[in-house]
Each structure stands twice: as structure tokens, then as C-alpha cells.
Amino acid sequence: MSSPADATIAVSVHGPAGVLDLVVPAGATSVDVAREYAQQADVSGIPLLQTALGERLNASVALADAGVQSGDVLVATTGVHRPRKVTLLEKAKNAPETPALASMIAAVAAGVAVLAGWYAARLGEDTVRTVAVGLLLGCSLLGVLPGGRHLRQRAAAAPAFAAAAALAAIYEPGAHLLPAVVGSTAIAAAVVAGIGRALGSGADEVATVWIATGLTVFACCGATALLGWDARVAWTLLLFLAMMAARFAPSLAIDVPDEALLDLERLAVTAWSARDSQRKGKRGRIVVAGEAMERLVGRASRTVTASAVAVLVVTATAAPLLLQRATIDLDRIGARCLVLFAGLSLLLAARSYRHAAARNLLRLAGLSALAWLAAFLAAGPGADQLDTFFWCAIGLGVVALAAAVATGRGWRSVWWSRRAEVAESLCGSLAFAAAVVAAGVFRRLWELTS
């Protein structure tokens, strides 16, 4: 048996005649309540009842079975008002921020833009080429405009659209023109990155890396084209500079400004503390603000990640161009040695990175250089050297595996870290020596003195 309190429901009915508080039986339907409201409020006709959320109450179901409880608010209306439908655009605006997903989409969009620019550049039809250039350039400018969601990710991908537009606009077939084309695409990306930074798009670190990389590529390729040098000089310089950037990029990211540190000993100069003499040898207390360090770490993380992406792109682009351009035997040996030592140096430099994304990107850069080298050894001139490269790789892998199993800690041990540091320095030195041969300087001097 239910109690009398459970047998009745107290509701407030809001309608055209005002608010009316009613106590109705739990078995009453919405029609009974609407009829009672119309009688007491002197309303012509029987209104329809719905919940505060706009859901219509079924006339054949009791209020208790419909989920109505004491204290609920019902709405009496002459028509049924359904809840307002939320459009897909409104759902997208109200969705929470997803930086990881936005970064992935921006990276995919940048890759698709480069492929579109490359496809439009190789088309002979000028109309499609012009339309592609206009669309890519418009997307790059819209990406750096301030305002909207995921501004940082859009501004980071916008220079890639500008580079693709420049590639589609000025590409001409011919190996001798390729450095000029690459340099023009790099300076276009740097200009758009500079525009985004000037507009305050919120991606200053990534824009700085875009500008530095674009100007470096433009300087190397432009000097080669203006001085009439062979194109392999530009690819040699870019590959060598990418290898060196992997080692010096972290030093730019860990620069801590002086205002980030607070010295309590200098700030705590009050009337009471000034009377006390400072004891010699007392260590000062340095306090770092939590929010300031979070901003500092975030800025450094974006700088290191953007630098690793730049190293990956430059390495994956310059390595095949250098191997393809080196046709003379002596230059070919130098180019292959440079790609080999640069790839190994990048793999060894990646172990010192504690940032997971940057470490994986540098490993991909080193593996891409070694993969291009293996492909050219298999399909390019001098394919008989593949067996030697294959057995050397297997031997080095076995030695590394045995050493890792014996130590039990791999590169984390102090002994292996020192050996890896020596190996990295040795690979860098050998890469520098191979760059002289790959660029043709050694062969040129040999021809002049012979």
C-alpha cells in the first residue's frame, strides 16, 4: 500500500493565464490536469501539457508512469513545441577543443596540398593550374587570419599551402631549374609564416621555424642558381644543415628568460628583514611561477617539434635529389656516403631527445635517408654494391643486438651513452668530409691540379 504522499503529485502548471499550483492524484493523466487548469484559470478549451524540456505528455499515460514527480514544472500550451534542433554547425561550434586531432588534420591537409600543387605543376593545362594556384594561395591566407577555432594548427599548416601554390605556379621541367623552384617555394612559405606571425595567429614558435627554414633553403638554392653551380651543391648543403640542425635545435628551445625566475632574497627587503644581516654562504631561494613554466615548456615543445618536422622534410627531400643528381662515379660515392652518415647521425641524435614526438620524427628522418640510399643502391647505378651494404647492415644489427642484450639497458647506460656520443661526432665528421666530395669540390680540385 502506498502512502498518501506517494498517491498525489504537486506540480506547477505554466500557461497563458499564469502559473497554477495543483495537487493531483498520481494516476491522473495529462488531460485531467489540463482540464482542471482550464477550469480554474478560466481558459477556453483544453490546452496541451508538455514538460519543461518541450516533450509532450501522452494523454493515455498516468503522470506517475510518465516520470512526473512532485515539484516538476509543466507547460500548458495550445500547440506542441518540440525542442529546438541543433544544427551540425552549432554542434561543431560547441564541441570542445581537440588540439591533437586538429594537428593531425592540419598535417594531412598540408600533405594533400603539396600533392595537389605537384599534380597541378605537372599538368599542361593552364586553366586547371591557375585555379589550383588560386585555391591554394587563398587557403594559405585564410589559414593565418586571426580568429576562429584551432588557430594555432591552421597557422602552422598555412605555409605548406603557400609552398604548394608557388610550386604549381612556377614549376618548369628541367633538373637545372629545380633549385630555383625549391627556393621559390621555400620563400613563399616563409612569407606566409611571417604574415601569420605579424597578425598574431598564436603560433610564433612554428612560424619562426618556418621562416628560418624557408630562408635557409632559399639562400642555399638561390646562391646555387645565381652562381651557376651544379644542383647537387644545394642538396648537399641542405642535407648537411639538416643533420646539424638536429643537434643544435634544442639549444634554442631551452633558453629561459630572466623574468621567468624570481629571487626571493632580493624581493624580501622589508623593514624587518633589512635589520638582519645576511649570513655568508646562505643559498638563495629561487621560485619559478607554475604558469610561466608551463608556457615556457609549451613554447619549447612546439619549437623542438617544429624543428624536427623541418629536419624530416628537408632530409626526405634533399637525400633523393642528391643521389639522383650525382652521376659521376666520384661524386656518386661522396653522395652515398653523405646520405649514409647523415642518416646515422640523425638516428644517434634522436636518442638524446626526451620529447617523444621530436625523437620519433628524427628517427623517421634518419630512416628515410637510409631507405633512399638502399633504394638507389638497389635500382641505381652500381647495384652490385647492394650485397655489401646488405651484409654490413646485418653485421651491425647483430652487434648492436648483442651489445643491448649484454648491457641490459641499451643507450640508457652511461657507457653506451658515451660511445653513442663518440659515434655521433664521428658520423658528423665523416658526413662533412663526404659533403666535400658529394658537392664536386674534391673532383674539381683534382681536375685543376691534374
Secondary structure in CASP SS format (residue, H / E / C, confidence):
PFRMAT SS
TARGET T0000
AUTHOR 0000-0000-0000
METHOD secondary structure of the structure
MODEL  1
M C 1.00
S C 1.00
S C 1.00
P H 1.00
A H 1.00
D H 1.00
A H 1.00
T E 1.00
I E 1.00
A E 1.00
V E 1.00
S E 1.00
V E 1.00
H E 1.00
G E 1.00
P C 1.00
A C 1.00
G E 1.00
V E 1.00
L E 1.00
D E 1.00
L E 1.00
V E 1.00
V E 1.00
P E 1.00
A C 1.00
G C 1.00
A C 1.00
T E 1.00
S H 1.00
V H 1.00
D H 1.00
V H 1.00
A H 1.00
R H 1.00
E H 1.00
Y H 1.00
A H 1.00
Q H 1.00
Q H 1.00
A H 1.00
D C 1.00
V C 1.00
S C 1.00
G C 1.00
I C 1.00
P C 1.00
L E 1.00
L E 1.00
Q E 1.00
T E 1.00
A C 1.00
L C 1.00
G C 1.00
E C 1.00
R E 1.00
L C 1.00
N C 1.00
A C 1.00
S C 1.00
V C 1.00
A E 1.00
L C 1.00
A C 1.00
D C 1.00
A C 1.00
G C 1.00
V C 1.00
Q C 1.00
S C 1.00
G C 1.00
D C 1.00
V E 1.00
L E 1.00
V E 1.00
A E 1.00
T E 1.00
T C 1.00
G C 1.00
V C 1.00
H C 1.00
R C 1.00
P C 1.00
R C 1.00
K C 1.00
V C 1.00
T C 1.00
L H 1.00
L H 1.00
E H 1.00
K H 1.00
A H 1.00
K H 1.00
N H 1.00
A C 1.00
P C 1.00
E C 1.00
T C 1.00
P H 1.00
A H 1.00
L H 1.00
A H 1.00
S H 1.00
M H 1.00
I H 1.00
A H 1.00
A H 1.00
V H 1.00
A H 1.00
A H 1.00
G H 1.00
V H 1.00
A H 1.00
V H 1.00
L H 1.00
A H 1.00
G H 1.00
W H 1.00
Y H 1.00
A H 1.00
A H 1.00
R C 1.00
L C 1.00
G C 1.00
E C 1.00
D H 1.00
T H 1.00
V H 1.00
R H 1.00
T H 1.00
V H 1.00
A H 1.00
V H 1.00
G H 1.00
L H 1.00
L H 1.00
L H 1.00
G H 1.00
C H 1.00
S H 1.00
L H 1.00
L H 1.00
G H 1.00
V C 1.00
L C 1.00
P C 1.00
G C 1.00
G C 1.00
R C 1.00
H C 1.00
L H 1.00
R H 1.00
Q H 1.00
R H 1.00
A H 1.00
A H 1.00
A H 1.00
A H 1.00
P H 1.00
A H 1.00
F H 1.00
A H 1.00
A H 1.00
A H 1.00
A H 1.00
A H 1.00
L H 1.00
A H 1.00
A H 1.00
I H 1.00
Y C 1.00
E C 1.00
P C 1.00
G C 1.00
A H 1.00
H H 1.00
L H 1.00
L H 1.00
P H 1.00
A H 1.00
V H 1.00
V H 1.00
G H 1.00
S H 1.00
T H 1.00
A H 1.00
I H 1.00
A H 1.00
A H 1.00
A H 1.00
V H 1.00
V H 1.00
A H 1.00
G H 1.00
I H 1.00
G H 1.00
R H 1.00
A H 1.00
L C 1.00
G C 1.00
S C 1.00
G C 1.00
A C 1.00
D H 1.00
E H 1.00
V H 1.00
A H 1.00
T H 1.00
V H 1.00
W H 1.00
I H 1.00
A H 1.00
T H 1.00
G H 1.00
L H 1.00
T H 1.00
V H 1.00
F H 1.00
A H 1.00
C H 1.00
C H 1.00
G H 1.00
A H 1.00
T H 1.00
A H 1.00
L H 1.00
L H 1.00
G C 1.00
W C 1.00
D C 1.00
A H 1.00
R H 1.00
V H 1.00
A H 1.00
W H 1.00
T H 1.00
L H 1.00
L H 1.00
L H 1.00
F H 1.00
L H 1.00
A H 1.00
M H 1.00
M H 1.00
A H 1.00
A H 1.00
R H 1.00
F H 1.00
A H 1.00
P H 1.00
S H 1.00
L H 1.00
A H 1.00
I C 1.00
D C 1.00
V C 1.00
P C 1.00
D H 1.00
E H 1.00
A H 1.00
L E 1.00
L E 1.00
D E 1.00
L H 1.00
E H 1.00
R H 1.00
L H 1.00
A C 1.00
V C 1.00
T C 1.00
A C 1.00
W C 1.00
S H 1.00
A H 1.00
R H 1.00
D C 1.00
S C 1.00
Q C 1.00
R C 1.00
K C 1.00
G C 1.00
K C 1.00
R C 1.00
G C 1.00
R C 1.00
I E 1.00
V E 1.00
V E 1.00
A C 1.00
G H 1.00
E H 1.00
A H 1.00
M H 1.00
E H 1.00
R H 1.00
L H 1.00
V H 1.00
G H 1.00
R H 1.00
A H 1.00
S H 1.00
R H 1.00
T H 1.00
V H 1.00
T H 1.00
A H 1.00
S H 1.00
A H 1.00
V H 1.00
A H 1.00
V H 1.00
L H 1.00
V H 1.00
V H 1.00
T H 1.00
A H 1.00
T H 1.00
A H 1.00
A H 1.00
P H 1.00
L H 1.00
L H 1.00
L H 1.00
Q H 1.00
R H 1.00
A C 1.00
T C 1.00
I C 1.00
D H 1.00
L H 1.00
D H 1.00
R H 1.00
I H 1.00
G H 1.00
A H 1.00
R H 1.00
C H 1.00
L H 1.00
V H 1.00
L H 1.00
F H 1.00
A H 1.00
G H 1.00
L H 1.00
S H 1.00
L H 1.00
L H 1.00
L H 1.00
A H 1.00
A H 1.00
R C 1.00
S C 1.00
Y C 1.00
R C 1.00
H C 1.00
A H 1.00
A H 1.00
A H 1.00
R H 1.00
N H 1.00
L H 1.00
L H 1.00
R H 1.00
L H 1.00
A H 1.00
G H 1.00
L H 1.00
S H 1.00
A H 1.00
L H 1.00
A H 1.00
W H 1.00
L H 1.00
A H 1.00
A H 1.00
F H 1.00
L H 1.00
A H 1.00
A H 1.00
G C 1.00
P C 1.00
G C 1.00
A H 1.00
D H 1.00
Q H 1.00
L H 1.00
D H 1.00
T H 1.00
F H 1.00
F H 1.00
W H 1.00
C H 1.00
A H 1.00
I H 1.00
G H 1.00
L H 1.00
G H 1.00
V H 1.00
V H 1.00
A H 1.00
L H 1.00
A H 1.00
A H 1.00
A H 1.00
V H 1.00
A H 1.00
T H 1.00
G C 1.00
R C 1.00
G H 1.00
W H 1.00
R H 1.00
S C 1.00
V H 1.00
W H 1.00
W H 1.00
S H 1.00
R H 1.00
R H 1.00
A H 1.00
E H 1.00
V H 1.00
A H 1.00
E H 1.00
S H 1.00
L H 1.00
C H 1.00
G H 1.00
S H 1.00
L H 1.00
A H 1.00
F H 1.00
A H 1.00
A H 1.00
A H 1.00
V H 1.00
V H 1.00
A H 1.00
A C 1.00
G C 1.00
V H 1.00
F H 1.00
R H 1.00
R H 1.00
L H 1.00
W H 1.00
E H 1.00
L H 1.00
T H 1.00
S C 1.00
END
